[in-house]
């Protein structure tokens, strides 16, 4: 029997795309899953759309945060409710290939992998962009220099490492989780296939400085790295991020 997979989806004012994201989950060839959506106090039609899908499929469950708290808090709410052995992540504007879970869970079971990730296709409303194919594995030290684990592709095995939560930081909390897991296991492994589609935000370029600010805070406040180590990893992260952005 297929192990249960808990899919973690935060939502905030996602009425434009969330139906597409939910449809990509419902289309999976791997069927033993629960889709746990946590809404971060949306003010548009997001909740109405989710409720429509909940009426159609009992595998979908919704919680609503008492106040707007950010994607990390929303994801942690869903993780807290999760009953599955495997914890997977998909944001409410991204998409999965129909065989994503089937291939990735089979890979993890066959190789006893605690944390896995895959390649993904970048896209916007008008066109497909570059394909990001990750390295075959990463470690704690390697990941500090650049986040090669796309959140929309990540899956961890809670039977091997227990439930893991995102740190209380407004951004870069997914990388904080991967780093925490890599303190428990020596490597995370990739299935180097393009199994997801990452929607590139229209405002991404203008948010780069904001992201770098939170990256620095991740090194100093979450990982508590010394100042010179933080500078080294920050510069390497910025360089690797520029290369990935150009794909």
Residue pairs with C-beta under 8 A, 6 or more apart in sequence:
1 32
2 30
2 31
2 32
2 105
3 32
3 84
3 85
3 86
3 105
3 109
4 32
4 33
4 34
4 83
4 84
4 85
4 86
5 30
5 32
5 33
5 34
5 84
5 85
5 86
5 87
5 88
5 101
5 105
5 155
6 33
6 34
6 36
6 78
6 79
6 81
6 82
6 83
6 84
6 86
6 87
6 88
7 25
7 33
7 34
7 35
7 36
7 88
7 89
7 90
8 36
8 75
8 78
8 79
8 82
8 87
8 88
8 89
8 90
9 21
9 22
9 25
9 35
9 36
9 37
9 38
9 78
9 89
9 90
9 91
9 92
10 37
10 38
10 40
10 71
10 74
10 75
10 78
10 91
10 92
11 18
11 37
11 38
11 39
11 40
11 42
11 46
11 50
11 74
11 92
12 39
12 40
12 41
12 42
12 46
12 68
12 71
12 74
12 92
13 42
13 43
13 44
13 46
14 21
14 42
14 44
14 46
14 92
14 93
15 42
15 44
15 45
15 46
15 49
16 93
17 92
17 93
17 199
18 46
18 49
18 50
18 92
18 93
19 49
19 53
20 93
20 95
21 90
21 91
21 92
21 93
21 94
21 95
22 35
22 50
22 53
22 60
24 90
24 95
24 96
24 98
25 33
25 35
25 90
25 96
26 53
26 57
27 98
28 96
28 98
28 99
28 100
28 101
28 102
29 98
29 99
29 101
29 102
30 99
30 101
30 102
30 105
33 59
33 84
33 88
33 101
34 59
34 60
34 61
34 82
34 83
34 84
35 57
35 59
35 60
35 61
36 61
36 63
36 78
36 81
36 82
37 50
37 60
37 61
37 62
37 63
37 78
37 92
38 62
38 63
38 64
38 65
38 74
38 75
38 77
38 78
39 46
39 47
39 50
39 62
39 63
39 64
39 65
39 74
40 65
40 68
40 69
40 70
40 71
40 73
40 74
41 64
41 65
41 67
41 68
46 92
47 62
47 64
50 60
50 62
51 62
53 60
54 60
54 61
54 62
61 81
63 77
63 78
63 81
65 73
65 74
65 77
70 170
70 171
70 173
71 91
71 173
72 166
72 167
72 168
72 169
72 170
72 173
72 174
73 168
75 89
75 166
75 173
75 174
76 165
76 166
79 87
79 163
79 164
79 165
79 166
80 163
80 165
82 158
82 163
84 158
85 157
85 158
85 159
86 105
86 108
86 155
86 156
86 157
86 158
87 155
87 156
87 158
87 163
87 164
88 101
88 104
88 154
88 155
89 151
89 152
89 154
89 155
89 174
90 96
90 152
90 196
91 151
91 152
93 199
94 152
94 196
94 197
94 198
94 199
95 196
95 197
95 199
96 152
96 195
96 196
96 197
97 194
97 195
97 196
97 197
99 195
100 118
100 153
100 195
100 196
101 155
103 118
103 191
103 193
103 195
104 116
104 118
104 153
104 155
104 191
104 195
105 155
107 113
107 116
107 189
107 191
108 116
108 155
108 157
111 189
112 160
113 157
113 188
113 189
114 156
114 157
114 160
114 161
114 181
114 184
114 185
114 188
115 149
115 154
115 155
115 156
115 157
115 161
115 178
115 181
115 182
115 185
115 188
115 189
116 154
116 155
116 156
116 188
116 189
116 190
116 191
117 134
117 148
117 149
117 150
117 153
117 154
117 155
117 188
117 189
117 190
117 191
118 134
118 150
118 153
118 190
118 191
118 192
118 193
118 194
118 195
118 196
119 131
119 132
119 133
119 134
119 153
119 190
119 191
119 192
119 193
119 194
119 195
119 196
120 131
120 132
120 150
120 152
120 153
120 194
120 195
120 196
120 197
120 198
121 128
121 129
121 130
121 131
121 132
121 194
121 196
121 197
121 198
122 128
122 129
122 130
122 131
122 132
122 197
122 198
122 200
122 247
123 129
123 197
123 198
123 199
123 200
124 199
124 200
124 202
129 200
129 247
130 247
131 194
131 247
132 150
132 198
132 244
132 247
133 192
133 194
134 148
134 149
134 150
134 190
134 192
135 142
135 148
135 190
136 189
136 190
136 192
137 187
137 188
137 189
137 190
138 148
138 149
138 182
138 187
138 188
138 190
139 182
139 186
139 187
139 188
140 179
140 182
140 183
142 148
143 149
143 175
143 178
143 179
143 182
143 188
144 179
144 219
144 223
144 225
144 233
144 236
144 237
145 233
145 236
145 237
145 240
146 236
146 237
146 240
146 241
146 244
147 174
147 175
147 178
147 237
148 190
149 174
149 175
149 178
149 188
150 196
150 198
151 174
152 196
152 198
153 195
153 196
154 174
154 178
156 164
156 181
158 164
160 185
161 181
161 184
161 185
164 177
164 180
164 181
165 177
166 173
166 174
166 176
166 177
167 173
167 176
167 177
167 180
167 218
167 222
169 176
169 214
169 217
169 218
169 221
169 222
170 214
171 210
171 211
171 214
172 211
172 214
172 215
172 217
172 218
175 218
176 218
176 222
176 223
178 188
179 222
179 223
181 188
182 188
201 207
212 234
212 238
215 234
215 237
216 230
216 234
219 225
219 229
219 230
219 233
219 234
220 227
220 230
225 233
